[in-house]
Amino acid sequence: MNAANDATAADAELLALDARHVWHPYAPMPSTVAPLLVREASGACLRLADGRELVDGMSSWWAAVHGYRHPVLDAALAEQAGRMSHVMFGGLTHEPAIRLASTLAELTPDGLEHVFLSDSGSVSVEVALKMCLQYWRSRGEPAKRRMLTWRGGYHGDTFHPMSVCDPEGGMHALWRGVLPEQIFVPAPPSGFDTEPDQSYVDELAASVERNAGELAAVVVEPIVQGAGGMRFHHPGYLRALREITSANDVLLVFDEIATGFGRTGALFAAEHAGVTPDVLCLGKALTGGYLTMAATLCTPRVAEGISEGAVPVLAHGPTFMGNPLAAAVANASIGLLADGSWLPRVRRIEALLREGLAPAAGVPGVVDVRVLGAIGVVQLDRHVDMGEATRVLTANGVWLRPFRDLLYTMPPYVCTDGQVEQITAAMVKTTREV
């Protein structure tokens, strides 16, 4: 009894320290909502300090596709730590990073041969945009310095990526007048299975053609617009963008930080369209959610264009670039996907999400229910009350983090049928009660 009391007191002290010192993401300081204290995690579940167990329907912000404490990933991490935890990547190299870059070049769409490793998804987008800008400067065309993207996008929280996030509905309207001003076209029409709207394709083409002289690149999230609204679009729009950008001598960047490594039902979302961008960004699930790491891949055209310029190096070099621990666990994570077993798992999850979320379509206030791969979304006609939604979800043994008007899930691929059903039942109940 005393031990239990001591543990409770210690937890209370930790939460008090958290409230006093820790600034959580997208939250005020001090926070107005107390976070849940996690003691440990395994499989698809989080175990809280108060003894409750929650199914993590978020995959730790879409990254932990293999769940927690996976023996293969744990072993890779421990083995690499026994050899070398880190070494600078400037002038030095090592096997885990070499193997990772080689594997990524092999797995991603044909033509992406060069890999720049960085610390996080936002930084990988920074690197991608810098690649595009430096490419054109090296080519003697510094006027090509703007980006074009469609509304509803999200590409990270560092400064240049913020400039290609949705300028109205995103989190970055605060920085208008400070960020570079990019060119925005309407969001692509919704619906993965809805045939492309030719008038929208014509609008894309006209905008790129009209601005080609100042466009360095077109930057989009392929198939799924993530934090900008969890919207799905037809692959035909990606094929159209590839044709339009090629015809107008503009680079094409795909941000697959959220969609890479099987989330949409293809290993990479670009595969749905059968096209290769000039630059591709990866992150999140790259290490299976174990460590922070991201990658920016490009074609030889981009790399050679930069190398032939007056400044023949890419002017970027994160301190922890190519970190051996992260690279080793990334190799192990990709190895778990190599046999293709992820695909039937994602298809099974997709079927369970469709079945389990179907009742939400009839709930008053629900405007749409959509599922693609291991992504399930319930969209409401108003903003979700975060605190109330969290109360209902956790009472039903599920962890999700709603935002704006969306209640959504991206569960780990290791979820059992029962765990996916628990997630969908909690989502339906939350829409009814909240």
Phi, psi and omega in degrees: 000318179296320179299318179296318178296320179296319180295319179297318179295320179295320178295318178298322178294318178300314181294327176293319177295320178301313181297328184279326192238335191265124177262109184275160183295140176053040182221152175286168175234113004284157182291148178266348179235123181290131178285162176273135182272115181268129180269317179197171180213147174203151184057232179258015189241146172254136176249120184275161180298333181274006176098346179289152176239130182238136170286125182276095180281003181254354185050041180052060183058047167077010188257322188276067185293334179262009182077199186250151178053044176288128187300326180291317180289320177301316182294319179298319180294313182294318181297316180292322178299329178288346180255309187187120181277324179200151171208143181300148185263351177281111180083353178234159175213175181200162188299314183303318180289321179297313180298319182296311181299317180297318180294317180297319178297328180283322187277327185284169182307145184308136175107344178271100191249342186242137191233124174251119182266137180220193192267329187205168181300315179301319180292326178296326176288319174307313181297318180299314181293322178296319176304312183295316180295316182290328177303311183289326176295321177294331178277000180080025179233065183293345178293338178278085187228005180250160178246149172243137178210170177259155181294159181087006182269163174215130184225011176124175189249000173278168199296307183293319174301326177301329184291341178254009170279164181305125186284345182248304186277349182279186183270002193246015177299335178304332188261013176300134183095344177255319180285156171302143180269114182261178182255127183244138172246164179302155177298149179296146177305141184286152172117108178296326183261004180271124184304145182302144177271113184298327179294326177290319177300318178298322179294319176301311182299316182296320182291318178294315180298319183294328186249009188304326182295338179242006181268123171277319185198160166255131186237121180216160167270121182283131173075312183235123169271112190284258185297348176282354178153003178052049179259143178251144177225164184287142178300338181301331179291330177288320177297320178297317179298321179298316180293317183293314182292320179297318182293335185250012178055053177234139179283157180236126181243128172253126175264100181253029180300319181272330190263344183293157175069042164097354189300326184266001184100354169236152183303319172230141185299330179302334181295333177300328183263342181070033181234160177244124174283171174283330181220140181228133179252133178231154178186212177045266185288359181307318179256016182067019179084006184279314184220157181281126178196148178215168181217143172240117180255149177216167178277162175303327179304313182292313182297315181293324178299319178291316184294337181270001182277176180298324172252099193276015180237150173285120188280069180203140180195082180298143181304317184261024178301133177069024182313126184300321179299312181294320180294320180296316181288330174296317177299319179292321179296314178296325177300326178291339179267346191294331182277000177081003182294342178296328187295309176298329177294316180294320178296322178294315178299317180302315180297319180292323178295317179300314181292315185287329182269350182306319180298338181293335182298334181266004182277131177304136181094349177271124182259340179196145170233125183220148183220137172211123183055225180264049178226125177232132187228133169243119181254131183256172179268012180204167177291142178284135173285103187303312183297315182291319179297318179297321179300313182291316182297311182292329175297337179255018171076028184228140173252119172223161176232092179297158170212147184047239183259021188241135167244116188217165178221144169226078189288157173300149181292343182274001179302140172283166176304317181297324180290320176295319178296325177294320178297310184293322179296320178293323179294316180296315180298322180294319179297326180285324186268335187248000000 
